[in-house]
Amino acid sequence: MGEFDVAVIGGGPSGLMAAEVLSAQGVSVHLFDAMPSVGRKFLLAGRGGLNLTHAEPWDAFVGRFGNKAVAVADWLNPFDAERVRNWAQELGIQTFVGSSGRVFPSEMKAAPLLRAWLHRLRHAPVPVQFYMRHRWVGWSDAGWVFETPQGPVQIKPQATVLALGGGSWSRLGSDGAWAYRLQQRGIQVEPLQPANCGFDVVGRSGRGWTDHFKHKFAGQAFKTVAIRWADLDGHLHHRQGEFVVTGTGVEGSLIYSAAKDLREAGLRDGQSYFELDLLPHRTLDFVQAAVAHPKGARSLSSHLKSRLGLEGIKMALLYELLDTAHLQNPQSLSQAIKSLPVRLLRTRPLDEAISTAGGVALTEMDTHLMLHKMPGVFCVGEMLDWEAPTGGYLLTACMASGHRAGHAVARWLGQAQKITSE
Ligand SMILES: Cc1cc2nc3c(=O)[nH]c(=O)nc-3n(C[C@H](O)[C@H](O)[C@H](O)COP(=O)(O)OP(=O)(O)OC[C@H]3O[C@@H](n4cnc5c(N)ncnc54)[C@H](O)[C@@H]3O)c2cc1C
């Protein structure tokens, strides 16, 4: 393996960005990953179009990081959404802003971007060396220990960047197994939890969706609906969009936007809920008048369809969650159409989540992302304790933290060398 300065462990977007910054400064970097190839989750993100970043104003952007906004803004400052777009363009990938402000590569794919990125890293004046199927498993007296198909390998770099990802989609490499290793070194790691995740519903019987509803509607989307929910401080939030019915509950972008609050409420109260507005463009008065209109010989379904355009999955959900008494009472039916409580039992498991909340406590690191307790070891990306909704914020913050740590490692090496030569 020869002499080298820095080990980057983990080849997702945060580790690759740290490697890029370091190699550009003439630092020799060896990048290790447990999988046969790097960037597997990045490629998976490409299946949904690869939402690289978001074009909204700075204050709104950093606000997405909630109570970690100040810390994350510090990394984002030199590597914000515009820099992400410029960086992609330098790699030959044009981006565009979608109608919601989300930014995507023109081709909506991750593979061409990853290919161009790896080509640049491998052909830099000081090329990054890649070591695949190297799973970091801990430390020995001789340094960092990896399991490889050829047996154990040990390395002792001057500095190390840990970019090990969160704890979801473990088959793509990010299994969260690093958490207990760092805890053994006395480093505080907040419990890894699902973020941007689906939920299991309670259902009217208390046992989830009925078989009828599940078989007929799993995989179908609620379009043009709105949800209302409360955060732990009791503040009400309201958002319009889409979500999807799953075999056990709900998932999709509208649910992810509320997932942090719904997860936290569930942990505190045992269950959580949101209120679903099936007709956000209609007022309650309008709905009440329509429902109360004499329906003659028509069934309730055809009455609601002709008066309010309610049909399909929206109509089915009313039958799924309301009992006959509520369905037959125009007042409570109207109320339910505008604010139907959907009770949630639990989040789906961490492994299914888009991203992970929790991780290395930010207080364990200095502002350059170096661990106080392990000088020369830096942590970046999703393995840190922050979370954000979907919308390109995850990739942007991961790359910004890699960028921050890359510069910091180069400075730290310079200082370390100065001290050694003095
Ligand atoms: C389905 C899906 C869609 C997504 N879509 C988007 C999107 O459109 N926009 C967006 O912003 N975000 C999206 N994300 C989230 C985004 O992909 C992640 O936040 C991002 O990849 C995290 O980057 P990372 O570098 O921190 O970690 P990862 O990308 O998870 O990389 C970590 C790397 O570390 C390696 N590793 C882990 N443990 C070890 C070990 N012990 N030894 C050696 N190597 C190890 C892994 O093999 C992996 O290569 C999506 C995620 C999913 C699951």
The ligand as an ORCA input file, in Angstrom:
! r2SCAN-3c Opt
* xyz 0 1
  C     -33.517      5.571     -2.005
  C     -32.681      6.795     -1.651
  C     -32.806      7.942     -2.423
  C     -32.075      9.101     -2.080
  N     -32.226     10.202     -2.843
  C     -31.576     11.348     -2.502
  C     -31.710     12.526     -3.295
  O     -32.329     12.521     -4.372
  N     -31.102     13.669     -2.835
  C     -30.373     13.704     -1.684
  O     -29.870     14.774     -1.301
  N     -30.173     12.571     -0.960
  C     -30.758     11.404     -1.343
  N     -30.562     10.267     -0.599
  C     -29.655     10.328      0.557
  C     -28.187     10.309      0.132
  O     -27.963      9.289     -0.829
  C     -27.302     10.082      1.376
  O     -27.597     11.076      2.336
  C     -25.817     10.135      1.033
  O     -25.466      9.115      0.107
  C     -24.955      9.979      2.286
  O     -23.621     10.150      1.904
  P     -22.423      9.641      2.837
  O     -21.177      9.856      2.046
  O     -22.504     10.281      4.164
  O     -22.687      8.091      3.065
  P     -22.999      6.902      2.048
  O     -23.368      7.391      0.710
  O     -23.949      6.025      2.766
  O     -21.577      6.191      1.912
  C     -20.959      5.550      3.006
  C     -19.919      4.594      2.473
  O     -19.196      4.045      3.582
  C     -18.966      2.684      3.333
  N     -18.775      1.999      4.614
  C     -19.655      1.910      5.644
  N     -19.105      1.204      6.662
  C     -17.835      0.868      6.281
  C     -16.763      0.171      6.907
  N     -16.881     -0.341      8.117
  N     -15.619      0.023      6.215
  C     -15.458      0.541      4.967
  N     -16.442      1.222      4.335
  C     -17.621      1.382      4.978
  C     -20.173      2.208      2.571
  O     -19.908      1.042      1.830
  C     -20.489      3.419      1.710
  O     -19.875      3.336      0.434
  C     -31.235      9.089     -0.939
  C     -31.085      7.915     -0.198
  C     -31.797      6.775     -0.538
  C     -31.640      5.534      0.299
*
